[in-house]
Amino acid sequence: IIQDEVLAHRLGLVPINVDPDALKENESLRFKLDYKCQSKNDGNVYSKNLIWVPDNDQADRISPTPAAIHDDILIAKLVP
């Protein structure tokens, strides 16, 4: 079990590749993390599992798609 505060802190440390000039003032990015552990060997959740969810017109304005700079940053370890 990972506490919400610890998970939030780890997510906040993941560097995101996005052009800051493409964002409006006080605008934020939203990511979805949906991962289910199926067996003992696939319980690692990595930054590559973060999926950008664009709000309003963000998909039209922001290019390339915001994502983690490194795909192999370990966020959490899960067990079935």
Contacts in CASP RR format, 6 or more apart in sequence:
PFRMAT RR
TARGET T0000
AUTHOR 0000-0000-0000
METHOD contacts of the structure
MODEL  1
IIQDEVLAHRLGLVPINVDPDALKENESLRFKLDYKCQSKNDGNVYSKNL
IWVPDNDQADRISPTPAAIHDDILIAKLVP
2 76 0 8 1.000
7 75 0 8 1.000
7 76 0 8 1.000
10 75 0 8 1.000
10 76 0 8 1.000
11 31 0 8 1.000
11 33 0 8 1.000
11 50 0 8 1.000
11 75 0 8 1.000
14 47 0 8 1.000
14 50 0 8 1.000
14 68 0 8 1.000
14 73 0 8 1.000
14 75 0 8 1.000
15 68 0 8 1.000
15 69 0 8 1.000
15 70 0 8 1.000
16 29 0 8 1.000
16 66 0 8 1.000
16 67 0 8 1.000
16 68 0 8 1.000
16 69 0 8 1.000
17 64 0 8 1.000
17 66 0 8 1.000
17 67 0 8 1.000
17 68 0 8 1.000
17 69 0 8 1.000
18 29 0 8 1.000
18 62 0 8 1.000
18 66 0 8 1.000
19 62 0 8 1.000
22 61 0 8 1.000
22 62 0 8 1.000
22 63 0 8 1.000
23 29 0 8 1.000
23 62 0 8 1.000
27 58 0 8 1.000
29 52 0 8 1.000
29 58 0 8 1.000
29 66 0 8 1.000
30 52 0 8 1.000
30 53 0 8 1.000
30 54 0 8 1.000
30 55 0 8 1.000
31 50 0 8 1.000
31 51 0 8 1.000
31 52 0 8 1.000
31 53 0 8 1.000
32 50 0 8 1.000
32 51 0 8 1.000
32 52 0 8 1.000
32 53 0 8 1.000
33 45 0 8 1.000
33 49 0 8 1.000
33 50 0 8 1.000
33 51 0 8 1.000
33 75 0 8 1.000
34 49 0 8 1.000
34 51 0 8 1.000
35 45 0 8 1.000
35 49 0 8 1.000
35 78 0 8 1.000
37 43 0 8 1.000
37 78 0 8 1.000
37 79 0 8 1.000
37 80 0 8 1.000
38 80 0 8 1.000
39 80 0 8 1.000
40 79 0 8 1.000
40 80 0 8 1.000
43 77 0 8 1.000
43 78 0 8 1.000
43 79 0 8 1.000
43 80 0 8 1.000
44 74 0 8 1.000
44 76 0 8 1.000
44 77 0 8 1.000
44 78 0 8 1.000
45 74 0 8 1.000
45 75 0 8 1.000
45 76 0 8 1.000
45 77 0 8 1.000
45 78 0 8 1.000
46 71 0 8 1.000
46 72 0 8 1.000
46 73 0 8 1.000
46 74 0 8 1.000
46 75 0 8 1.000
47 68 0 8 1.000
47 70 0 8 1.000
47 71 0 8 1.000
47 72 0 8 1.000
47 73 0 8 1.000
47 75 0 8 1.000
48 68 0 8 1.000
48 71 0 8 1.000
48 72 0 8 1.000
49 75 0 8 1.000
50 67 0 8 1.000
50 68 0 8 1.000
52 65 0 8 1.000
52 66 0 8 1.000
52 67 0 8 1.000
54 62 0 8 1.000
END
